[in-house]
Amino acid sequence: MSETLKQKTARGLLWGALNNGTMQFIGLVFGIVLGRLLNPSDYGMIAMITIFTITATALQDSGFGTAIVNLDKPKDEDYNSVFWFNVLTGLFCYVILFFSAPLIARYYHHPQLVALSRYVFLSIIFSSLGVSQSAYLQKHLMVKQRAKANVAAVLVSSCVGVAMAWKGFAYWSLATQTNVYILGNVLFYWHYSHWRPTLHIDFGPVRRMFRFSCKILATTIIQQINNNILNILLGRYYSSRDAGYYNQAYQWNSKVIYLMQGMLGGVTQPVLVDLRNNSGRELAALRKLMRFTAFLSFPLLLGFGLVAKEFIVLAITAKWLASARLLQILSIGGAFLPLSTLLSSFIISQGKSGTYFVSTLVLCVVQIVTMLVIYPLGVTPMVVVITLINVVWAFVWFFLAHRLIAYSPGMFLKDIVPFALAASAVMAVTYFVTKTITTMWVLLVARILLAAVLYFVVMKVARVKILDECIAFILRR
């Protein structure tokens, strides 16, 4: 890896960390406020229609954002072709969903979903305007600019959402928060991007990229079904309150996962694309990214599971206690998801979108069939099983990547197992040392501090190189 690429990667990781750290902190603060102001059923109403929004958003993107980033040197006409395709497809999807809103409401037995769906689905049109701009920023590793845009958008949208919830708008506040965030993000991307669309519409570049992008599209849709399968089933076979409890746990778990994925997502694919013609340096970069991910992912997610009950009760009150129990389970699977994302990004960087699609499709089928079989057992068994499936699939992604590069099972286990064992041991020790503490806020603080100190000490004693590199980089900055 050249020095220039090293510096770009390190700077990208730094700004990715600052971006997602700031965003998740803002999300934490406003999530606490909204959790106190709103009820589980409010979150359940939004959760039930989320799958339609993200599926339509995937359709209007159609994988072309990823396809552009995967090009060695994309041209202006490539960005322009994708832009107009996204806009037209976004408008088409909105019209279809606008007239489908009564059917959606009938499926979930909630007439209120007709108006709510039509309002929420506006985000599809908004997001279509920013795909090419986002791809431009990502391709040029303009992570700092993306960070500023994301933070500004989440701050403005969160303020709007809280203000509406305070005034009693219930689930409408969550819907407006989402729309404002997406629209704000697009506007800021336009501000920072140097590229602008023209009225010369040529879909030739889109046709040339379609063979690659269509697999990304299909995979993304399947992936979103995977992520939202419990929201779909709980909204149908249980109550909106049950869907709200699960959605709250899922959202908090996702905040920590997105902290990791967002940090890596802005640099992983562009860096691996640059190195794909040099297998030795590519393997070294992939392993370092894997160790860095495991180094952070296991303590963050397992630690969050350790304090889930105290955090939920203190932050958004005991009315969400059912979410805390689900969060403890989800955090285990969450620790492996950033590893899966990194490995799947590597597979995409090799141009193997078909492999990416098939693996995601099989995962989707396994999850859907399993959930349909066990849903009568209750919510908790469903969450336990889907967590186990996600853990297993991290190893499936590895074996698929292993076929493309000389990344042996021994290397893979050496890169992740020490961090998994260290984090698990630290959390176990922390639990037993602090379990006699009865004051909840003292217990929360004690567990966070003790777990952080113990993990740091273990890493220093073990002379973990990735820790020293992180400290040295931060000190230089």
N, C-alpha and C positions, 0 to 999 in steps of 0.2 A: 504494500500500500504506500503510495507516495506521501511525502510529508504534507503536501497541500491537501490531499484527500483526508489524511489523518486529522489535520486541523479543522477541515470542514465538518468531519464526522463528530469530533469532540465538541465543536461549537454548536452543531445541530443537536447533540444530546443535551448540552447545557441549556440551550434555549427551549428544547422540548421539555426538559425537567421544569424550568421556570414557568413555561406556559401552562403545562398541565398541573403543576403544583399550585399555581395561582388560581387556575380555573377550579380545581377541586376544592381549594380553600373557600373560594367564593360560593361554590356549590354546597359546601358543608354548612356555611353560615346561613345562606338563604334556604337550604333544604331543611335545616332545623326550624327556621321560622315558619316555613310553609307546612311542615309536619305538625306543628302546634296549632296552626290556624285551620287546617283542612282535616277531613275525615278519611278513613280508609276507602269508603265508597267513592270519594272524589278521585282518588288515584286509580281506583278500579275502572272508572268510566273511561279515563284516558288510556289505561293499559289495554282495554278491550279493542280499541281501534288503532293502536300503534302499529300493528302488523300491516294494516292496509297502507298507512302512510309510508313506512319504510320500504315496502315492496314497490309501491309506485315510484318512490324516489330512486330506488335501484333501477327501475325500468327507464326512467328518463336519463339516468347516467349511462346505463347500458355497458358499464365497464370501460368506457372510453377514457375516463380520467386516469385509470390505471394504465390503459394501453398507451396513452401519450407519455407517461412517465417511463414506460418500458422501452420507448423508442430511443435510439442512440442520440439523434439530433432532430427533435421535432421542429417543424417549420410553422410559420404563421398560418398557412393554409390548413395545417392539421388542427391547430387550436380553433380556427374559425369554423371549420366543418363540424367539429364536435360541439361547439357552442350552439349553432343553429339547430343541430339535431336534438340536443338536450332541451332547448326551449320549446320546440314543436312537440316533442314527445311529452314534456311536462304538461303542456296545455291539454293534450289529448287525454292523458291519464286523469287529470283533474275533472274533465267533462264526464268521463266514464264513472268515476267515483262519486261525482255529484249526484248523478241519477241512480247510483247504486246504494245511496245512503239509507233509503227505507228498507232495503233488504238486509243491510247490516244491522239496523235497529231491530228488525224482526228476529234475526238469528240469536241476538243476545237478550231479547225480550225487554228492551229499554227504548221506548219511543223517543226519549230525549236525545238519543244518539243521532237522529237525523240532522238536526241543526248543528250539533256539536261536530259531527263528522265533516260536514261541508265547510265549516270554519277551519278546522284543523288541517284539512287537505289543501288549503292555500299554500302551506309550506312547500308543497311539491313544486309549485310554480316558482316560488322564491329560490329554492335550492337549484333549480335548473339554470339560473342565471350565473351561478358561481363555479360550475364544475371546471371549465377551462381555466378560469383565473386561479383556482386552487391547484390545478395540475401544473400551471406555470410556476407558481411559487414553490411547489414541492420539487419539481424537476431542477430548479435552479438553487435548491437547498436554502431558500429564503425562509428559514425556520423562525428567525427573529420576527419577521414581518407577520408570519402566520400566528405567532404567539401573541403579538400585540392585537391582531384582529380578533382572535378567539377570546382573549381576556376582556376586551372592550365590549364585545357582543354579549358575553355571559353576564357581565356586570349590569349592563343596561336592561337586558331581558329579565334578570332576576329581580331587579328593583320594580319593574312593571308587574311581574307576577305577584310579588309580596303585596304591593299596593292594592291590586285587585282582590287578592284573598282577604286582606284587611277590611275591604269594603263589602265583603260577603258574596263575591262572584263565584265561589266554590270551584268546580272543575273548569270553569271558563278561564280562571286565572292561570291554570296550568297550560291550557291550550294557547292562550295569548303569549305566555312566556316562551313557548316553543317557536311560535311564529316570529316573534320579535328577535329571538336569538338567530334564527336562520337568515332572516332578512338583514339583520345587522352584520352578520358574518360576511354575507355576500358583498355588502356595500364596502366593508373594510378591505376585503380581498381586491375589489376593483381599485380601491385607493392605492394599495401597495404594488399591484401588478403593473408591469410596463406594457403588457399586451392589451390591445383593444380589438373587438370584432369589426368586421366590415360587412357591407351589404352584398358583397360578392359571395353568393352561396354556392358551394360546390361540395357535394357529398361523396366525391371520389375518395378522399382520405378516410372517411368513415367506413366506406365499403372495404378498403384495404385493411383496416384495423379490425374489422368485424369478426374475422375468424378467431382472433385472440380474445377480443372483448366480449363476445357472446358467451364464452365459457365463464368469464369473470362475472357477467350479468347473472347467469343461471346459478352460479355458486353463491353470489351475494344474496339472491332471493332465498335460496335454500338455507343459507346461514342465518338469515333473519327469522325464518320459520323456526329453525333450531332454537334461537335465542328467545323466541316468544311463544313457544309451543305451550308452556304452562299458562301464560296469560290467556291464550285462546281457549284452552280447555277449562280453566277455572272460571272464566267469564261465562262459558256455556253451561257447565255442569254444576258449578257452585255459585256463590253470590258475588256481587261486585265488591263486597267487603273482603271476602277471601282473596279475590284477585288483587285488591288493594294491599293486603298484608304481604302477599308474595311480591308484588311490584315494588313495595317500599324496600324490602330486603334485597331484591334484585338491583334496585337503583343504587343503594349504598355500596353493595359489593362491586357494582360496575364502576363506581367512582374511583375506587382504588385500582381496579384493572385498567381503566382508561388512563390513569396516571402513568402506568407502565407502558401501555401500548402507544399512548400519545407521544411519550418521550422517544420511543424507538421508531414509531411509524413514519416520522418525517425524514428519517435518514436511511433506514434499513434497505428499502428497495433501491433507491438511487445509488447507494454505495455498492451494493451487491451487483447491480447492473454494470457499474464501472469496472468491477473486478472479475466479471464472469469469463474473461478470456485468459485469466491467470489463476489456475486452480489452486496453487500453493498459497498465494496471498488471500484468495477468496476463502479457503478453509480456515486460515488463521483469523480472518475478520469475523467469520461466522462463529467460530468457537469463542472469541472474545466477547461478541455480542451475547452469546448464550450464557456465558459465565456472569456477565454483567446483569442480565435479566434474572437469572436464578438468585444471584446475590441480593437483589432487591425484592423480587417477587415473593419468595417464601416468607421472609420475616414480615413484610407488609401485610400480606393476606392472612397468614396464620395468626399474626398478632391482632389483626382486626377481628378475627373470629374469637380470639381470647377475650376481648373486651366488648364484644357485641352487645351483651345484655346491659351492661352498665352504660354504654354509649347510647343505646336506643332509649332507655328509660330516662336518663338525664337530659338527653337532647330533645326528644320529641314526645316525652311522657309515656307512662305505663300503658296508655291505650294502644300502643304499637308493640307490646311485649311479644305477641305472636310472631311479628316480623323478626325479632331478635333471635328466636330459636331457628328460624329458617336461614338467617344470615350466618349463623355459626356453621351451618352445613355448607352453604354456598361458598364460603371463603376457602374451603379446602380445595374445591374444584377451581376456584378463581386463581389460586396460586400457580396452577399449571397452564391457564389460558394464555398468558403472555408468551410462554415457551411455544405453544402451538401456533400463535400468531407469527412469531419470528420464523419458525420453520416453514410455515405456509408462504410467508413473504419471500423466503429463499427460493421456494419452488416456483413462484411466479416470476422471480427475477431470471430464472433459467428458461423462461418462455413456455413452461409446462402448465399452462392454464387448464388443459384437459385433465391432468393429474389432480390439480387443485379442485376441479369441479367434481370428479368422481369420488374423491375422498369425502368432500362435504356432502354430496348426495347420499352416500352410504350412511354417514353419520346422521343425517336428517331422517332417513328411513328407520334406522335403529331406534332413534329417540321417539319418533312419532308412534311406531308400532308398540314400543315398550310402554309409553305413556297411556295409550289407548287401552292396553291390557290391564294396567295397574291403577288407573285413576279411581276406581271404586274404593281402593284401600285408603285414600285420604291424601291430603296435601303433603304432609311430611314424607311419607314413603316415595312420593313422586320426586320430591326435591333430592332425597338421598340417592335414588337411582340415577337421576340425570347428572348429579355430581360425579358419581362413579364412572359414568360413560365419558364425561369430559376429561377425567384423569387418564383413562385408558387411551383416549384419542390423541393425547400428546405424544404417546409412543408410536401410534400409527403414523402421525406426521413425521416423526423421526425416521422411520423405516422408509417412507417415501422419499425423504431428502437423502437418505443414505444411498439410494440407488443412483443419485445424480452427482455425488461427490464422495471422496474418500473419508467420510466421517463415520468412524467405526462405532459400534455399540459401546465399546470400552471408553472411547473418548467422550461420548455423549453422557454416559453415567458419571464419568470423572468430572464433567463440567457442571452437573446439576445435583448429584446425590449429596456431596458434602454440605452444600447450602441447605438442602431440604432437611438433612439430619440435624444440622446445627440449629436451624430455626425451630424444628419440632422439639428438640431437647430444651432449648431456651424457653419456649412457651410452656412446656411441662413443668420445668423448675419454677418458673414465675407463678404458675397457677398454684402449686402446692405451698410455696412460700407465702403467698398473699391470701390464701383462701379463708383465713381466720378474720380478715378485715371485714367489718360489718357496715361501715359507712360507705355508701356507694361511690361518692365522688372521690374519696380517698383511695378506694380500691381501684378506680379507673386510672388515676394519676400514678399510683404505685406500680400498677402492672405495666403501663406504658414506659415509665422511666426505667424500671428494673429490666424489662425485656430489651430495651434499646441498649442499656449499658452492658448487659450480659452478652448480647450478640456482637457488639463492638469488641469486647474483650476476647471472645472466642475467635473472631476474625484476626485480631492482632496476634494472639498467641499462636494461631495456626499459620501466621505470616501469609495471609491471603493477598496475593499480588494486586487483585482488582481493587481492594480497599486502599492500598497505598497509592495506586494510580488515580483513584477518585480524589483522595485527599490532596495529592500533589497538584492535580489540575485545578481544584477549587482554590487552593492557596495562590496559584499563579494568577488566577482571575481576580 
